[in-house]
Amino acid sequence: MLTYLIIVFAITAVGGLFLAVKILTGQQAPWAVSIIHALLGATGLVLLILTVLNEAAGVGRITAALGLLVIAALGGFYLASIHYKGKLAPKSIVMVHGGVAVAGFLTLLSVALGI
């Protein structure tokens, strides 16, 4: 299951990087990419919740990854609400959202790689 999680969140991260570059260069991000990014992130969160519920070993770091990624998702909801209003999201919020998501992904990756 961890392999699937890594793949889903890695693809999500690529979409997030594309969206962040758009915002950081002062452009509105495309809705289609935003929706795909959100759906992949939600899929990853559901898989991660199932993993936390089914894992016996390493639950501490997996749960920490889940916590970080839930916080990132909440930030993503906030960014989506700004996007929905047709406004450009604050660059600082985009950076915090991405930073927390990367921290969650790296925490998950450390479990998968046994580090």
C-alpha positions, 0 to 999 in steps of 0.5 A: 500500500505504501508504494501506491501512496508514494505514487499518488502523492508524487503525482499530486506533488507534480501538479502542485508544483505546476500550480505553485509556479503559476501562482508565484509568477502572478498567473491564475492556475487552471481549474482543471489542474486544480481539480485533478490535484485536489482529487489525487490528494483526497485519494491519497488521504483516503489510502493513507487513512486506510493504511494507518488503520491497518498498519501494526508497525511504524504507525507513529510516523505514518500517523505524523505524515497523515497529520501533516497531509491533513493540515496541507489539505485544509490549506488547499481548501482555503486556496481553492476557496480563493481560486473559486472567487477568481482571486490570486492566492497569497504567495505565502499561503501557497508556500506554507501549503506546499511546505507542509505537504512536502514535509508530510510526503517526506515523512511518508517516504521515510517510512516506505524506505525504512529510514 
